[in-house]
Amino acid sequence: MTLEEKIRDTLHQVSVSGLDRGLLDLLDSVTITGRQVRLLMKFAPAYASKSQMREWVESKLKSFSEIDAVEIEFVQAPPRQTSPTQTAMPHASTGRVHLPPIKNLIAVFSGKGGVGKSTVSTNLAAALGQIGQRVGLFDADVHGPNIPTLMGVHGQPEAVNGKLVPFERHRVKTMSIGFLVSGDEPLIWRGPMITKAINELLEMTDWGELDFLILDLPPGTGDAQLGLAQDVMLTGSIAVTTPQEVALADVRRGIAAFKRLAVPITGIIENMSYYVCPGCERKEYIFGRGGGEAEAKKQNIPLLGQIPIDPQIREQGDAGVPIVVRTPDSEAAKEFFKIAQRLID
């Protein structure tokens, strides 16, 4: 048996959910140069994450005495074909995470960090709670779990009958990975660990019956986002951006990823849209004007709202009180309440 045949036979034995022939079905080509092996793999999020595929391949081939190094590159895999008798699933999720009765699970995502995604998630959840909805807020941002600070809740959750009891403040039930680690401790996790941790914490939390569960995702389109899209039956998703092109370019990738995963895009929220001069009441468009609105029209999805720059959002967030709770009559708070009502509608 040649080295290439041995590689193919080994990959054939790695079982992948949704495939009939194991990991071999995602192998495009093998190039062997001396003791260096280069594999070109077909990548489709519905099968696995890139980090998972790399780990599977490297763990199998590292024992080959003929190989010193393995290089893995990816090409986009074609979509899986269904037979004429099969009905295409309306959602890419497997529903592997079992949750109590929750009417709507909404993922909040952004293409890049620094656009205020967690602040938007917090104030949206609090606004829903203030107008009478039963709300939960889940912090899935393993790289920067800021929800505990923004909601003003700290410490470790209590366990009752094998379930974690979420903290409840501002009429919102809150759970975060940040509750389970010390404040300065980094989470240096690989892809499968991230997905497993998020799924287990989400499933282990005693949410009770909710009208909305807001899921605050990490920025980008990595393992956390793909895992949740596959394992949780999401009702929809909200993209958060700022008006400038650098943020819009990244959020387009996020929207494209969620569309490919068959997760409905509920709408776009444009954060930091403008600043109102306190002395003259003039609006200043510091990060550009109308970028979120133009992108929403281009994508043919709703623009849910435009949040102004307000120092109180930052100040009250640092103090653990969302602006919709502390200053409900402010322009920013009123916009969050409008977004919450649009989401309900």
C-alpha positions as CSV (number, residue, x, y, z in Angstrom):
1,M,0.0,0.0,0.0
2,T,1.4,3.4,-1.0
3,L,1.6,6.3,1.5
4,E,-1.3,8.1,-0.3
5,E,-3.4,4.9,-0.1
6,K,-2.6,4.6,3.6
7,I,-3.7,8.2,4.2
8,R,-6.9,7.7,2.3
9,D,-7.7,4.4,4.1
10,T,-7.0,6.1,7.5
11,L,-9.3,9.1,6.8
12,H,-12.0,6.7,5.6
13,Q,-12.1,5.3,9.1
14,V,-12.8,8.7,10.7
15,S,-16.6,8.9,11.1
16,V,-18.3,12.3,10.4
17,S,-21.9,13.0,11.1
18,G,-23.9,13.4,7.9
19,L,-21.4,11.5,5.7
20,D,-21.5,7.9,4.5
21,R,-17.8,7.4,3.9
22,G,-16.2,9.2,6.8
23,L,-13.7,12.0,6.5
24,L,-12.4,10.7,3.2
25,D,-15.5,12.2,1.6
26,L,-14.1,15.6,2.4
27,L,-10.7,15.0,1.0
28,D,-10.1,16.8,-2.3
29,S,-6.4,15.9,-3.0
30,V,-3.2,14.6,-1.5
31,T,0.3,16.0,-2.5
32,I,3.4,14.2,-1.1
33,T,6.8,15.9,-1.4
34,G,9.5,13.9,0.3
35,R,8.3,13.6,3.9
36,Q,5.9,16.5,3.6
37,V,2.2,15.9,3.0
38,R,-0.3,18.5,1.8
39,L,-4.0,17.8,2.0
40,L,-6.7,19.8,0.3
41,M,-10.0,19.4,2.3
42,K,-13.5,20.3,1.3
43,F,-15.0,22.5,4.1
44,A,-18.7,22.8,4.9
45,P,-19.8,24.2,8.3
46,A,-22.6,21.6,8.4
47,Y,-20.1,18.8,8.7
48,A,-17.5,20.2,11.2
49,S,-15.4,23.3,11.9
50,K,-11.9,23.7,10.3
51,S,-10.2,23.3,13.7
52,Q,-12.1,20.0,14.3
53,M,-11.1,18.7,10.9
54,R,-7.5,19.7,11.4
55,E,-7.4,18.0,14.8
56,W,-9.0,14.8,13.3
57,V,-6.5,14.6,10.5
58,E,-3.4,15.5,12.4
59,S,-4.2,13.1,15.2
60,K,-4.5,10.2,12.7
61,L,-1.5,11.0,10.6
62,K,1.0,12.0,13.3
63,S,1.8,8.3,14.0
64,F,3.0,7.7,10.4
65,S,6.8,7.2,10.4
66,E,7.0,8.3,6.8
67,I,5.6,11.8,7.5
68,D,7.4,14.7,9.1
69,A,4.8,17.5,8.5
70,V,1.2,17.7,7.5
71,E,-0.2,20.9,5.8
72,I,-4.0,21.2,5.5
73,E,-5.8,23.7,3.3
74,F,-9.5,24.1,2.7
75,V,-11.8,24.7,-0.3
76,Q,-15.5,25.2,0.0
77,A,-17.5,22.0,-0.3
78,P,-20.6,21.9,-2.4
79,P,-23.9,21.7,-0.5
80,R,-25.2,18.2,0.4
81,Q,-27.8,16.9,-2.1
82,T,-31.1,15.6,-1.0
83,S,-33.1,13.0,-2.9
84,P,-36.3,14.0,-4.6
85,T,-38.3,12.2,-1.8
86,Q,-36.5,14.2,0.9
87,T,-37.7,17.5,2.1
88,A,-35.0,20.1,2.7
89,M,-34.8,21.1,6.4
90,P,-35.8,24.7,7.0
91,H,-32.9,25.0,9.5
92,A,-29.4,23.7,9.5
93,S,-29.5,22.9,13.3
94,T,-29.5,19.4,14.6
95,G,-31.2,20.5,17.8
96,R,-28.6,18.6,19.9
97,V,-28.9,21.1,22.8
98,H,-32.1,20.4,24.7
99,L,-33.7,23.5,26.3
100,P,-37.0,24.1,28.2
101,P,-39.9,25.9,26.6
102,I,-38.4,29.0,25.0
103,K,-40.4,30.7,22.4
104,N,-37.6,32.6,20.6
105,L,-33.9,32.1,20.6
106,I,-32.1,35.1,19.1
107,A,-28.4,35.1,18.4
108,V,-26.7,38.6,18.4
109,F,-23.5,38.6,16.3
110,S,-21.0,41.0,14.8
111,G,-18.3,40.6,12.2
112,K,-15.7,42.3,14.3
113,G,-15.1,43.3,17.9
114,G,-15.6,46.8,19.2
115,V,-18.9,47.6,17.7
116,G,-20.9,47.3,20.9
117,K,-22.4,43.9,20.4
118,S,-22.6,42.9,24.1
119,T,-23.9,46.4,25.0
120,V,-26.7,45.9,22.4
121,S,-27.4,42.4,23.6
122,T,-27.7,43.6,27.3
123,N,-29.9,46.6,26.6
124,L,-32.1,44.7,24.1
125,A,-32.7,41.9,26.7
126,A,-33.3,44.5,29.5
127,A,-35.7,46.4,27.2
128,L,-37.7,43.3,26.5
129,G,-37.9,42.6,30.2
130,Q,-39.0,46.1,31.0
131,I,-42.0,45.8,28.7
132,G,-43.2,42.6,30.2
133,Q,-41.4,39.8,28.3
134,R,-39.8,36.8,30.1
135,V,-36.2,37.1,29.1
136,G,-32.9,35.3,29.4
137,L,-29.5,36.5,28.3
138,F,-26.7,34.0,27.6
139,D,-23.1,35.2,27.2
140,A,-21.4,32.9,24.7
141,D,-18.5,35.2,24.2
142,V,-15.7,32.9,25.5
143,H,-13.0,35.3,24.5
144,G,-14.5,38.4,26.2
145,P,-17.4,37.6,28.5
146,N,-18.5,41.1,29.4
147,I,-22.2,40.4,30.2
148,P,-21.5,40.0,34.0
149,T,-20.1,43.6,34.1
150,L,-22.8,45.1,31.9
151,M,-25.6,43.4,34.0
152,G,-23.9,44.1,37.3
153,V,-23.9,40.4,38.4
154,H,-20.9,38.5,39.7
155,G,-20.0,35.3,41.5
156,Q,-20.7,31.7,40.8
157,P,-24.2,30.5,40.1
158,E,-25.9,28.1,42.5
159,A,-26.6,24.5,41.5
160,V,-30.0,23.1,42.3
161,N,-31.1,19.6,41.3
162,G,-28.3,19.3,38.8
163,K,-29.1,22.6,37.1
164,L,-27.4,26.0,37.4
165,V,-29.7,28.8,38.6
166,P,-29.1,31.9,36.4
167,F,-28.7,35.3,38.1
168,E,-31.7,37.5,37.7
169,R,-31.4,41.3,37.6
170,H,-33.2,44.0,35.7
171,R,-35.9,41.5,34.9
172,V,-33.4,39.3,32.9
173,K,-32.2,35.8,33.7
174,T,-28.4,35.9,33.0
175,M,-25.8,33.2,32.5
176,S,-22.2,33.7,31.3
177,I,-19.1,31.6,31.0
178,G,-17.5,34.6,32.8
179,F,-19.3,33.4,36.0
180,L,-17.2,30.2,35.9
181,V,-13.7,31.7,35.7
182,S,-11.9,34.4,37.6
183,G,-12.0,37.9,36.2
184,D,-8.4,37.9,34.8
185,E,-8.2,34.3,33.7
186,P,-7.9,33.8,29.9
187,L,-9.9,31.0,28.2
188,I,-7.3,29.3,26.0
189,W,-9.5,26.8,24.4
190,R,-9.5,25.0,21.0
191,G,-12.6,24.8,18.8
192,P,-14.2,21.6,20.1
193,M,-13.7,22.7,23.7
194,I,-15.4,26.0,23.0
195,T,-18.4,24.4,21.3
196,K,-18.7,21.8,24.1
197,A,-18.5,24.3,26.9
198,I,-21.1,26.6,25.4
199,N,-23.5,23.8,24.7
200,E,-23.2,22.3,28.2
201,L,-23.6,25.6,30.0
202,L,-26.6,26.5,27.9
203,E,-28.2,23.2,28.5
204,M,-27.3,23.0,32.2
205,T,-28.9,26.3,33.0
206,D,-32.4,26.3,34.5
207,W,-34.0,28.9,32.2
208,G,-37.6,28.0,32.9
209,E,-40.2,29.2,30.4
210,L,-39.0,32.2,28.4
211,D,-40.4,34.4,25.6
212,F,-36.9,35.4,24.5
213,L,-33.4,34.0,25.1
214,I,-30.8,36.4,23.7
215,L,-27.5,34.8,22.9
216,D,-24.5,37.1,22.8
217,L,-22.0,35.5,20.5
218,P,-18.2,36.3,20.1
219,P,-17.3,38.5,17.1
220,G,-16.5,36.8,13.8
221,T,-17.5,33.5,12.3
222,G,-15.6,30.9,14.4
223,D,-16.4,27.7,16.2
224,A,-18.7,29.3,18.8
225,Q,-21.0,30.7,16.1
226,L,-20.9,27.6,13.9
227,G,-21.5,25.3,16.8
228,L,-24.6,27.2,18.1
229,A,-26.0,27.5,14.6
230,Q,-25.7,23.7,14.2
231,D,-26.7,22.6,17.7
232,V,-29.4,25.1,18.8
233,M,-32.7,25.7,17.1
234,L,-32.3,29.4,16.6
235,T,-35.4,31.5,15.8
236,G,-33.3,34.2,14.2
237,S,-30.2,36.3,14.4
238,I,-29.4,40.0,14.7
239,A,-26.3,41.6,13.1
240,V,-24.7,44.5,15.0
241,T,-22.5,47.0,13.1
242,T,-21.3,50.5,13.1
243,P,-21.7,52.8,10.0
244,Q,-18.2,52.7,8.7
245,E,-17.2,50.4,5.8
246,V,-14.6,48.4,7.8
247,A,-17.3,47.2,10.2
248,L,-19.8,46.6,7.4
249,A,-17.4,44.5,5.4
250,D,-17.0,42.2,8.3
251,V,-20.7,42.0,9.2
252,R,-21.4,41.0,5.6
253,R,-19.3,37.9,6.1
254,G,-21.3,37.1,9.3
255,I,-24.6,37.5,7.5
256,A,-23.4,35.3,4.6
257,A,-22.3,32.6,7.1
258,F,-25.6,32.6,8.9
259,K,-27.5,32.5,5.7
260,R,-25.4,29.6,4.6
261,L,-26.3,27.8,7.8
262,A,-30.0,28.5,7.2
263,V,-30.3,30.7,10.3
264,P,-32.9,33.5,9.6
265,I,-31.4,37.1,9.7
266,T,-34.0,39.0,11.8
267,G,-32.3,42.4,11.0
268,I,-29.4,44.8,11.5
269,I,-28.8,47.2,14.3
270,E,-26.5,50.1,13.6
271,N,-24.7,51.1,16.7
272,M,-22.8,54.4,17.3
273,S,-24.9,55.9,14.5
274,Y,-24.4,59.6,15.4
275,Y,-23.5,61.9,18.3
276,V,-25.8,64.7,19.4
277,C,-23.9,67.8,20.5
278,P,-25.3,68.7,24.0
279,G,-24.8,72.4,23.4
280,C,-26.3,72.9,20.0
281,E,-28.3,69.7,19.5
282,R,-26.5,69.1,16.2
283,K,-26.0,65.5,15.0
284,E,-22.4,64.6,14.2
285,Y,-21.9,61.4,12.2
286,I,-18.5,60.4,13.6
287,F,-18.3,57.0,12.0
288,G,-20.0,57.8,8.7
289,R,-23.7,58.1,7.9
290,G,-26.3,55.6,6.7
291,G,-24.0,52.6,6.3
292,G,-26.2,50.2,8.3
293,E,-29.3,51.4,6.5
294,A,-27.7,51.0,3.1
295,E,-26.5,47.5,4.0
296,A,-29.9,46.5,5.2
297,K,-31.5,47.5,1.9
298,K,-28.7,45.7,0.0
299,Q,-29.2,42.5,2.0
300,N,-33.0,42.9,1.9
301,I,-33.3,42.6,5.6
302,P,-34.9,45.0,8.1
303,L,-32.9,47.8,9.8
304,L,-34.1,47.3,13.4
305,G,-32.7,50.6,14.7
306,Q,-29.9,53.1,14.9
307,I,-28.4,53.6,18.4
308,P,-26.7,57.1,19.0
309,I,-23.4,57.5,20.8
310,D,-24.3,58.4,24.4
311,P,-21.6,58.5,27.1
312,Q,-24.3,57.3,29.5
313,I,-24.4,53.9,27.7
314,R,-20.7,53.4,28.6
315,E,-21.0,54.9,32.1
316,Q,-24.1,52.9,33.1
317,G,-22.7,49.8,31.5
318,D,-19.6,50.0,33.6
319,A,-21.8,50.4,36.6
320,G,-23.8,47.3,35.7
321,V,-27.1,49.1,34.9
322,P,-28.3,49.1,31.3
323,I,-29.3,52.6,30.0
324,V,-32.9,51.3,29.4
325,V,-33.2,50.8,33.1
326,R,-31.3,53.8,34.5
327,T,-32.3,56.4,31.9
328,P,-35.4,55.1,30.0
329,D,-36.3,58.5,28.6
330,S,-32.9,59.0,26.9
331,E,-32.8,58.9,23.1
332,A,-30.6,55.8,23.1
333,A,-33.0,54.0,25.5
334,K,-36.0,54.9,23.5
335,E,-34.4,53.4,20.4
336,F,-33.7,50.2,22.3
337,F,-37.3,50.0,23.3
338,K,-38.4,50.5,19.7
339,I,-36.1,47.7,18.6
340,A,-37.5,45.4,21.3
341,Q,-41.0,46.1,20.2
342,R,-40.1,45.4,16.5
343,L,-38.5,42.1,17.6
344,I,-41.8,41.2,19.4
345,D,-43.8,42.2,16.4
